[in-house]
Amino acid sequence: MTELLNELRKDLQNEKLEYMQRIPAPRAGERYRDVVAELFTKYGAAAVYILLKTPEGEKRYTVLARYDWSFGGFAEGWIVEGDTVRVFEPIGVSLGQFSATLEEFGDLFWKTEQMLASRKVEQAGREPY
């Protein structure tokens, strides 16, 4: 699972990234981390799906985190790239780890959105009316 997060971290910072979509998608004025945290605290589980596109192709990430007060928490995930599916072993997670990871990736998603938006503005400025 750590490998999956490291790969996602790297892909979100990829200068060739053209498109990103997340499910659940935050509404205007919402922070993604708050949407995921609410699911996790309300239901004890949160699933996120992330689609990234580069000129080389698409990569789809799925991460599922669950927490049970009796047993603790765990996270698992997989990456789909073309016809290849890579499944990562589940790992145990504490509430603190979940929260810290959510904050880190919330910041990364925000920076990635800003990078993609600034590229669109630059492209629009270069195109004739």
N, C-alpha and C positions, 0 to 999 in steps of 0.2 A: 504494500500500500504506500509506503514511503517513496518507492520508485515512481508510482503513479503521480503523487503530488510533486515530486521533483520534475517530472516530465511536463506536467501541466504548468508549473512555475516557469520553466524554460519556454514553453510554447506561448504563454501569455506575453512574454517579453520579446518574442520573435519579431524583428523588423519587417518581415515579409507577410505578417498576419494581415489578412484582408477583411475578415468578418468574424464576429463572435455572437453567439446566441446562447442564452441561459434559460433553463426551465427549472424551477419556476422563475418567471421574468418579473423583475420589480416594476411597479407602476411609477409614473412620474412622481418625484419627490420621495420615493422609498429607497432605502439602501438594501442591496442584495443580501448582505449579511444579516440584516434585521428580518427579512422574509424567511430565510433559512433558520435562523435562531428561533423564530416564533413557531415554526413547524416542529422543531426539535423539542422545545419546551412544552408545547401544547400536546403533542402526540408521542413523544419519546423516540421519534424517528424523523429523518429528513433524507430525501433523495434529491440529488441535483444532476442535471444533464447539461453538458456544455458542448457546443459545436464550434469548432474552429476551422477556418478555411484559409489556406495559403495557395500560392500558385502550384504547389506540388500536390494539393488535394485536401481532403477533409479528414478531420480527426474528431471522434465523438468520445467524450469522457462521461462515465457514470460513476457517481459516488453515493453510497448508502451508509448512513450512520444511524445506529440505534443505541438507546440507553435504557437499561432496566435497573431500578434501584436495588434489586436483589442480586443481580449478576454483574452489573457494571456495563460498560459500553464497548462497542466495537464498530469498526468502519471497514468497508470492503469496496472494491471498485473494479472497473474494467475499462479498456480503451478499444474502440473499434476504428480501424484504419484500413479502408478498402475492404478486402475480404478477410482480413486478419482481426481476430479478437484476442486480446491479451487480458487474462483474468489475474488479479493480484490477490494474494492471501489476505484474509481478514486480520486486522490487528486490534488489540485492546486499546481503548482510549478512555481517558478520564474526562470529566466535564471541563476541567481546566485546559487540557490539550485541545478539545473540540473548540472551545471558545478562542484560544490563541490562533488556531489554524483558520477559523472563520474570519477573524480580524485580519490576519495576514492576506488571505486570498480576497477578502473584501477590498483591501487596498490595491491589490494587484488588478482586480477586475476594474476598479475605478480608473487606475492609470492606463489600462488597456483601452477602455472606452474613450478616454481623453485623447490617446494617441490616434485611434481610428477616426474620431471626430475631426481632429486637426488635419489629418490627411485628406478627408473629404472637403474641408474648407480650402485647403491648398489646391486640390484638383479643380474645384469649382472656380477658383481665381484664375487658373490657367486656361480654362475653356472659354471660347468665344460665346457671346450671347446668342 
